[in-house]
Amino acid sequence: MTTEPLTAADRCDRCGAQAYVRVVLPVGELLFCGHHARAHADAYTDVAVHVQDETDRLHAEHGAR
């Protein structure tokens, strides 16, 4: 399982924005920006093996709410 910090090279699988959430599934993983992580949380929460949420960095780096 990958738990390395997400970088600017990691992109959201839905829109291509910088990813701040990694969802590790039984087979593979998904990367999401903060917006799409929130939008799809109901779908992945019960099936995820691990969720790496770095959205606190988004708030600290960009002053987002």
Buried (B, 14 or more C-beta within 10 A) or exposed (E): EEEEEBEEEBBBBBEEBBBBBBBBEEEEBBBBBBBBBEEBBEEBEEEBEEBBBBBEBBEEEEEEE
